[in-house]
Amino acid sequence: MAADPDFDKVVLLLHADGTNGSTTFTDSSATPKTAIAYNGAIISTAESKFGGSSLYFSGLTSHLRASPESAFTIGTDDFTMECWANYSSYSGARPLGLFNGTTGIVQMYISSGALGTETRDAYGGAGGSVPLNEWVHLAVTRESGVVRSFINGTKVYEYTDSGSLGTPAQVNINQYGNGGGSGGIGYIDEVRVTIGLARYTANFTPPTEAFTGAAAIALSGNVKDASGANAARKVRAYREDTGIFVGEATSDGTTGNYSITTLYSGAHTLVFYPAAGEDLPALILRGVVPV
């Protein structure tokens, strides 16, 4: 699948890849969030839609919570919430939602087998039928105030709510806002939240591969030694917004050239390390933007 041209709008992207039984959940969005497991939520290799593993929720209170919650402020923007789900039981389940305690800012829920959507704890409805024991793509979008819900790419409900959606206190996968035992039992894979874009506004073909990130871009340049000659030196790159390590390379000893691949289009800090025996400090360059 091609790179996502709207990856900069993705605030949460969980591929649920990992080893069986793991409680480490990696957010692959451009600004990674922390996802914490509660009441038995784990990575499982027993089922997956893509990648060989998925999130497994073993009971009604089993769920994940993502933070910081402020990153999920929608306001009056368009949005898309989506995931793949494979439930064995889902009475009242909330596959994905943003909450303030018992108040739903926006949530995806399953009621009597139908996929429901609710915004601001006041607007919404349900439609269609979510099958059990098979993988199904679930999505909720808002475009210019029109909220739509989709099951496997088919629109099942639509209503209007152009109001401002505030900052959530809880961002939950498979649970109501206050963790009150309203989860389903089963598997969820490929969770994605996009703010600023309604990815689906009419019937569509569900994704046939795991969600992708941005196109790879490069931090590149040339290294010279104290005499001005091209030199081989280790170069490391870090994102300036989060401090996260991006990658490293050793510049070519003949040309002095280096290149480090990154998915982040913003400013980076590059650290150039002296060669062994050089009595020099590391050189630090800030504000380096990839091309």
DRENVEX-668044 format. One record per residue: residue in one letter; x, y, z of N, C-alpha, C in turn. Coordinates in steps of 0.02 Angstrom, whole numbers, plus 50000, padded with zeros to 5 digits. Atoms other than C-alpha are relative to their C-alpha. Last residue first. Layout:
aXYZXYZXYZ ...
END
This chain:
v500234998550068507035083850104499904993549963 p499845004650054507275082650293499715002349933 v500635002550029507265097750410500164995549941 v499875002950066508765101450523499354996749975 g500454997150050508265113150665500104997349930 r500725000149985509745109050774499615003049943 l500374995550045511535104350731499264999350016 i500725000649998512645096950867499685005349954 l500324994250032514505093850844499254998849998 a500485001650052515265081450967499695006549973 p500685001749977516735088351062499564998049941 l500514995150020518505087050992499334998050031 d500154996449938520105078451048499515005749984 e500084992850011520085066550901499805003450065 g499364996549995520785049550952499955007549988 a499595002249943519285039650893500685003649998 a499675006550008518315049850766500404998350062 p499315000050024517215064050824500274992949991 y499515002249950515325061850838500715000049970 f499435002650037514065071850736500564998450050 v499405000149959512385074450824500554996549960 l499495004750022510895079550718500625000750045 t499334998449975509345087550795500484994649976 h499615005149967507765086150691500645003150029 a499314998749982506425098450636500324994250038 g499814994149961504815092450555500745000250016 s499814994550045504455080350412500225006350037 y500234993849971504465064450517500255005949959 l500694999150021504585047950425499725006750023 t500484998149948506475047550434499315000549970 t500715000150018507895039750333499575001850060 i500395003449948509675044950374499275000549982 s500724999450009510895049650234499664995850053 y500405004449958512765052850239499275001149985 n500724999550002514085060150122499674995150048 g500254996549941515905062550166499255000350005 t500414994250020516375057549988499785004350058 t499744997050061517825045850025499625006449981 g499334997349989517525041050206500305003449940 d499525003450043515655039250179500695003250007 s499874996750064514665046050326500554996349962 t499304998050002514155033750459500145002949932 a499625002050059512285032850488500725002050011 e499314997850004511035034350630500314997449935 g499555004650034509185033450663500705002749999 v500275001750066507645042250730500444994849965 f499475001850046507975043550919499704997649934 i499945007150018506485051551004500564999049949 g499355002649979506775068851078500124992849981 t500075005249950504905072351062500674997650029 d500624999349962504755088550964499944995050056 e499974994549951506585089450912499365000650041 r500544995350011506615072250831500025005550053 y500535000149950508335064450849499455004949980 a500554995250008509665060150720499474998850053 r500635002349971511365051950744499485005449995 v500504994749995512915054150637499364996950028 k500675002349981514495043350651499545006050009 r500184998749931515985050450557499304997250013 a500495004849974516915045950397499885001450074 a499825004549945517785061150325499424995350018 n500575004449988517875072750175500204994650050 a500055005950043519375084350197499374996050017 g500434998650057519215101750272499924994349952 s499594997450055520705100050388499595001849939 a499744993549983519605098550542500425003149945 d499614999849938518625084250464500295007050011 k499294998850011517235085650337500365000250067 v499584999149941515485078350340500725001049979 n499295001650011514185080250202500405001650063 g499514994650001512295080550205500704997349990 s499385001550035510695070450216500475006050001 l499554995049972509135069050321500684998549971 a499315000949978507985058850211500295006350031 i499604994350024506155055950177500684999650033 a499344999049970505105040150194500355005949966 a499455002150044503315042050138500665001650034 a499804995150050502135044050284500544997049956 g499794993649974501365029450375500175004749943 t499314997850011500385014450316500135006750032 f499944992850013498835005650377500745001949994 a499934995949940498954986650366500065007449981 e499365000649967498374979350203500005004150063 t499795007050010496734976150112500694998750028 p499295001150014495904992050174500184992649994 p499564999749941494004991850167500734998749981 t499695006649990493204995349997500475000350059 f499315000850022492125010950008500224992750010 n499775007049998490335016850032500694999349969 a500485004250035490225035750051500274992950004 t500634996250000491085049150157499454996349963 y500545003550035492655039550208499365004250005 r499725004350052494315047450256499474996649958 a500475005650004493495061850348500244995649943 l500155003450064495015072650384499474994750010 g499924995250054495595085050517499834997149932 i500364993749986495895072350655500165005149946 t499774994550043496355054350609499585006250016 v500404994049989496205040050734500315005649960 r499754993650026496855022850682499495005650015 v500394994449973496725005650765500305006649973 e499954994150043497424991550659499545005650022 d499384999050036496834976250757499965006649961 i500024993850038495514972150887500695001049969 y499394997250027495194954850960499875006549962 g499765001550066493884946851071500615004049981 i499495005149995492794949751222500214998149929 g500175006350031491844966151221500564995050012 g499585002250055491964980751339499744993749969 s500395000050063490654989351444500444998349941 g500175006850019491344985251617499594999549937 g500545003249963491285002651693499794993149975 g499785007049990492975008951637499484995850035 n499825001149930492435026951665500214992950015 g499544995149972492495031651483500224998650071 y500324993649988491735015751412500475004650038 q500284998449934492895001951357499665006749999 n500395005549972493624992551208499735001550070 i500135005350049494955005251161499684994350037 n500045007149984494895020751270499904995749937 v500015002450069495435038851260500064992450005 q499805006950012494985046051430499954998649924 a499635002049940494885064051491500234992849995 p500225005749960494395070151319500424999150063 t499425004249984494665087751253499804994350045 g499484997549954493065095051183500574995250009 l499865005749958492015090851030500615001650043 s499315000849980491335106850953500074994150049 g499784996849938489635105350872500734998450016 s499424995850016489355100650689500295003450061 d499774996749938488195086250730500645003849982 t499654993550002487165078950588500175002350070 y500374994749966486655060750566500435006350000 e499764993250013487125045450465499575005050039 y500374994949964486995026650488500315006849985 v500585002949966487465010350402499615005250040 k500294995249953488715015950270499374997150031 t500704998250017489535000650193499725004850053 g500034995350056491444999550200499305002049979 n499695002950059491514983950308499915004449938 i499815006949985490324992050431500264997049936 f499915005050053490235010950416500194993350029 s499685006249976489655025350526499974994749945 r500205006350034489325043050467500354994250033 v499675005749969489345060050553499724993649968 v500375006150012488905075350447500404994150027 g500565000749955489565091550521499594993849991 s500424993950001490695096150376499374999250041 e499814995550055491335078250364499515005849999 r500404993950003491305067150519500285004449944 t499704993950027491875049150514499535005950010 v500444994249988491565032750606500365006149974 a499764993150008492345016450549499455004950016 l500484995349971492234997750584500295007049994 h499744993249997493124984550478499445004750025 v500444995150031492574966750518500315007050009 w499724993350003493594951350559499545004649961 e499674998850064492564936150603500245007249999 n499515005250018491914928250762500265000649929 l499565002849949490354939150779500494995149968 p499975007249991489564949650642500474998150057 v499305001849992489184968150666500044992550012 s499905005749956487444972150598500744998150000 g499625005650026486844988250518500074994450051 g500265003450059486275003650610500454994349979 a499675006350018486475014150765499684997049939 g500455005450015486105031850824500394994049976 g499765006350027486875048350867499464995049986 y500195001250069486775064750960500244993149978 a500674997450015486755068651145499764998149931 d500475003449955488275061651236499285002049985 r500204995349947489325074551141499474997250047 t499584994149988489415062850992499685004450053 e500284994849957488725045150979500505005650008 t499564994349995488955031650848499665005250044 g500254993549981488185014450848500545005250003 l499464995349987488574998550755499715006950015 a499934994550047487144986150773500595004450019 g499695002150062487264969350861500115005549949 s500435005150031486044973850998500254997949932 s500625000749962487104989251032499534995249964 i500415005350030488914990450976499414998850046 y500235005249955489855006551013499584994949962 m500255005450042490935019550927499784994550047 q499865007049987491185034951033499674995649947 v500195003750060491325053651023500184992850013 i499874994650048491375065551170499854997449931 g499645001650061490535052151277500095006149956 t500244996350058490095057451452500424998449939 t500585003550028490325044751591499715003549940 g500365003949950492075050951630499444996149968 n499894996249939492515062951492499604996650055 f500494999149947492665051451343500235005150051 l499714994549961493485048151175499475002150051 g500374994149980493005031351099500415005050039 l499564994250001493495015151015499605006150020 p499355001350031492824997251015500485005950006 r499764993750028491465001451143500684998849968 a499284998650008490554985151181500125006849970 g499844993449976488734985151240500725002049991 s500584996549974488544966351220500215006750030 y499914992750001490094961651121499405003950027 s500564997549961490494943151129500075007550004 s500395006149986491634933051014499395001750042 y500275001349933492284949350941499664993150003 n500225006950005493404951450789499784997950070 a500215003549939493734969850762499784992949984 w500265006650016494674980150632499844996550066 c499625005749977494854998550675499714993749967 e500105006550033494265015850632500434994650031 m499795005149952494025033550696499864993349968 t500135007050016493975047450565500264995850057 f499605005249969493845066150596499834993249971 d500185006650025493215082850529500434994950037 d499685003050058493595097650639499654993649977 t500505000450053492395106750756500284996849937 g500334993650013493455103650910499454999249948 i500274999650068494395087250888499725006949986 t500504994750002495535086851042499775001149928 f500605002450033496435070051037499445005249999 a499845001050071498195076351076499384997949960 s500054993550035497535083151241500144999449925 e500674999250028497255065151299499925006549960 p500414995049965499095062051323499345001349964 s499894993249976498785047451324500615002949965 a499454996350032498005031051268500055007050029 r500114992749994496965018951371500615003649973 l499404995850005496825000451329499795007250009 h499974994550049495444988651384500695003249999 s499355000150033494864973351483500035005449946 t499644994149976493354977351590500695000649969 l500404993950010492144965851498500365006350024 g500594999149959493414951851485499685006849991 s500255006349973494834944151386499365000650042 f500364997849940495284958451272499614994150027 y500495004749974496594953851142499725002550066 l500174998749930497514966551036499484994950021 s500524994949990498184959250874499935001250075 s500234999349931499564948250804499485005550004 g499875005849959500244941250640499805000550073 g499404999649959500444957550545500134994350048 f499364998950035498704959950475500564999550051 k500224998250068496954954350527500615001049956 s499794993450025497614945050677499675001249933 e500404997250054497154930350788500325006549977 a500525004950017498064918650908499585002349940 t499865002650067499614929750906499484994849978 s500115007250010498974939851053500164998249928 i499885001850070499534956751121499914992549994 i499335002250021498764959651291500044999849924 a499904998750072497284967351385500724998349981 g499865005950041497134958651554500065001249925 n500425006049989496274971251665500094994649947 y500365000949938497054987351599499634993349998 a500495005349995498374990051466499684999850070 i499925004149940499265006651441499434995050003 a500605004249993499515015651275500124995150057 t499915005649954500745030151271499344996250005 k500334999549936500665041551120500174993950042 p500235006049965501855042850973499705001550069 t499864998049931501915059350878499754994550046 a499424995650002502055054250695500205002650068 s500154993450027500885039650727500625004350002 s499594998450059501605022150751499815006649968 d500374995350042500935019650928500475002249943 t499644994750034501765004351001499545004149957 f500424998150057500864993551129500305006249967 t499694994250031501944984251254499635001549935 t500414994249982500874972451359500345006549977 s499674993649985501584956951277499495005350021 g500024998449929500664940351292500315006650019 n500605002449965501154934351118500065001450075 t499985007049978502524944851042499394998250042 g499585001549943502194960950948499984992650017 d499495005050015501144969850819500434998850062 a500075005749954499564978750877500484994449983 h500005006050041499644990150724499904993750042 l499775006049965499145004850833499944994149952 l499955005550048499035021650745500314994050036 l499895006649969498475036750846500004994749946 v499804999049930498525055350805500084993550038 v500115006049959498505053850615500265001150071 k500624999149963498365070950532499854994150046 d499904994749951500185071250473499395001350043 f499725002849939499875054350391500105005350054 d500294996249944498745062550264500254997650067 p499874992950011499735057150109499735004450056 d500604996149984499765039250178500145007449991 a499964995949940501165029650092499375004250008 a499614993950005500635017449958500005003750067 m500424994150000500005000050000500445006250000 
END
